[in-house]
Amino acid sequence: MLATLIRKELLANLLTMRLAVALAFTVLLTVLTAFIGSLEYSHNWDLYELERQKYEQKISEVTVWNQLEPMLFVAPQPLSILSRGLSDGAGAHYTVFLHWMSVTPHPITTADTDLMQSLVRIDFTTVVAILLSFLAIVLGYDAICGERERGTLQLLLANSVPRSTVVLGKLIGGLLSIWIPLALVFVVALLILLANPDVTFTGDDWFRLIGLFLISCLFLGQVFALSLAVSACSRDSATSLIVCLFFWLIAGVGILNVAPSLARYGVDEPPFFEFLQQDRELWDEYNGLIEAWENKNPRPDDSYFKGLQAKGRMRYHHPLAYEWQARRNGFALEKRLEASDRRFKIFRANQMPLAEEALLVDKWSVASPMVTYQVLSYQLARTTLADNLYLANNAHRWRTDYYDWLRGKGVFADRSFFTDDLPHQEPLIPDPLSLSPDDAAPDSEYMRGRMAWMQQEEERRTSNATGLDLTDLPKVGTDLRRDLAASLTEMVPGLAVLLLSFGACVMLVMMRFLTYDPGR
Amino acid sequence: MLPLFFVANGVIYALKIERDVAEISRIDSEFAEKISEVSELNGAIGRWYRLTARSTGTEFITEGGANWFSDTYWVNAQSGNRSTEYGRSRTTNHWIRRFEIVDWTLIVRLILSFLCVVMAYDLISGGHEQGVLRLTMANPISRGAYLAGRALSQFSMLMVAAALGATVSLLILVTTGVLTLDAHILRGILLFFLGSSFYVAAFLLLSAGVSALTRSSATSLVVLMLTWAVLTVVIPQTAYLYGMQTVDFDYDWNDKQWDLRNETENALAQDGISLRDSGRKDFFAQAIRHREAIRQFLSGRDADDADSPHVLFLPDYVSKKPLDSKLIPHFQQVPLSTADGVAAGVVPIVILILEAALGFFFAFTAFLRMELAGGS
């Protein structure tokens, strides 16, 4: 009996003009968003590869630790084509600097200009949240009160079918008729993605994709159940429709736009200049410490520092200079790391209220199924701000490991930190103090001869350069991002709200329908 | 419903304007303090001048890119140096810029147009389904007059609702003391409602036309809602994707791309000009003119001093005489005149009027050709 009822609902829904029109729109948009998103992904993938190659090239050429500045890369995630969130399908990198830690990783994209960012983007989840949810409402708003108006409800109930079976048939039939179009557009989007050779899904991605489909089903089911509940609560379909549409407008468009604005002006934003001020004080303090150290340990005469100097790397300096520099580094680098940690803390304190505004938007999403659904999909695709912060935290942890490792190697107080000169490498000026002022002048014959010698040495070096030994560099771990279990934990509140409200709507429909007056 | 959004608008902008005012005055006083340190021509030439764009005052009506675009121009008088630089001085939260802000434009664009559809989807088909339409048409009344009458009554109802909502929002803004109504703002409001009325008319007439064409309220509603979603949500959002694909963008900047970027940004800024009254482009032009004014002032001062080597504009090669920092020209942005604002918005305004006219012809012909027989 239930099967017959479900079949009747399914056919009544699927063979209507309104479904055909809505479906045509939805498929068109899905194709558009998936296709353009896929093109953008390829573009971002190329940039990511380019950036990686540049980095590989760079570290193969680096010969002193000072110049290393390791980078951690996060590849563009194919899932973010369907669920853009903050990442827009771009990869990201996190660079380890001595003096600076960033709050979030740096996206590798050309699209983060002010201008492009201020335009709102659309993806598969938008299509589901706006268009398919509308379809769910259209299917549900007159399912009960419409039949009453047409008088068919009385006929239906005259049969020896329990009311619970009738309403269950309506519910399941309606759910299936909204899930079939969803499956269709999901497959269309997936096919477009798979047609792109740059897109490769890992096992984890497949689980997340299935998750995305399931929460889309749950979300649409919830909206359908809600409209069914409204239908069961009203006597005529016009009222039911108006109520449903206003709900849709408030939940879909209203909350999405009002919540961020309220968050933006409801939370106090500490001005950026406060950070700049504290930063200046911090570095003044650091410079004071260094100055005090240098007063105690005077720097050798400038003439000892003659040689080549490029981006923190020294060559052909006098051993005395190297010895002093290494001692200074042994003191200064530790202080510098401390300072950069403190700087990160004040920067974070300055920026977190801004992040808090963005996170509030996600938290308030429980007020609207549309927004809850979108936030859940971003969490699945790992494209929320919280995911970015999580990633950065992992990167910070690695940064600590990296400097611990360097410290363990004794590199900080060693000349290998800033020079690749071999211990027996002759300096540019063997004994600066015995040199007469005339000879020490840059254009003297003596200096010209030494310069020519240095050029020769440089050429010899480039022909047999050896890079740093990075074989025991700390491992990054499998992935900087959240694993599936962590993502699911993150999603629990949103999922609970969706499930509970779905359950509540179903209960409401059941209860109302059992006492519903089918009379005209 | 409509007032609800306007209340939200009032509250948000009361908070926002308060913050903006505090921030701008802080920026201004900071800069004034720096400038007061200048005591001779030398210092005046070597330094950067911060020129800040004012708030337009009508941001609660239409925000445009005011939240994101650069609002500050730094200029210096020195020759042979980079002479201009622009950026943003006020705090911007880049993490939530994927969201729009609730200004009046958003309310009209999304909510009012939605109400148009809800009010008018059964404008013709409803009467047809109930059989009332045939009875009405049996009277000596032309179809055109019937359509015009019904559409006009809906139109005036919506506009009155919008005006009431706007009044609520204005009340909040005025009573919290962040806004003082002046001629400039009133003109903005008037222009806004003029533009909105064309927009509302276009949506109403479109709905009426579809209603007549489909002859069934349910189908009419589905078609209209989808059209609404595509016109107001989907097409604007697709602009980003379209922009991404049509403009080729190289990772490494070069001059050509800077030009391109500036050009696009200016074009976008111009879109907001008609009602935002201070276009970004105009602000930049004013900033450049102000740089000239500073240079002229400095060269005048230098010419007065016979001992100066007169090598303009290089620090250390100009007059060493003391200079009163208060005399340096002070930048005050001149708001774009209404005429210029409207002129800049001519194309969109004309398109809007054309759309309303198109809606009228569509509704009219659809209704005139409608077969009335067969209503239930």
Interface residues (C-beta under 8 A of the other chain):
Chain A: M17 R18 V21 A22 F25 L29 L32 T33 I36 G37 L39 E40 L47 L50 L86 T110 A111 T113 D114 L115 M116 Q117 S118 L119 V120 R121 I122 T126 I130 L131 F134 V138 D142 L241 I242 L245 F246 L249 I250 V253 G254 L256 N257 V258 P260 S261 L262 A263 R264 Y265 G266 E269 P271 F272 F273 L354 A355 E357 A358 V361 L385
Chain B: M1 F5 A8 V11 I12 L15 K16 R19 E23 R26 E30 G65 N67 W68 F69 S70 T91 N93 H94 W95 I96 R97 R98 F99 E100 I101 V102 L106 L110 I111 F114 V118 A218 T219 L221 V222 V223 M225 L226 A229 V230 V233 V234 P236 Q237 T238 A239 Y240 L241 Y242 G243 M244 Q245 F249 D250 Y251 R261 T264 E265 L268
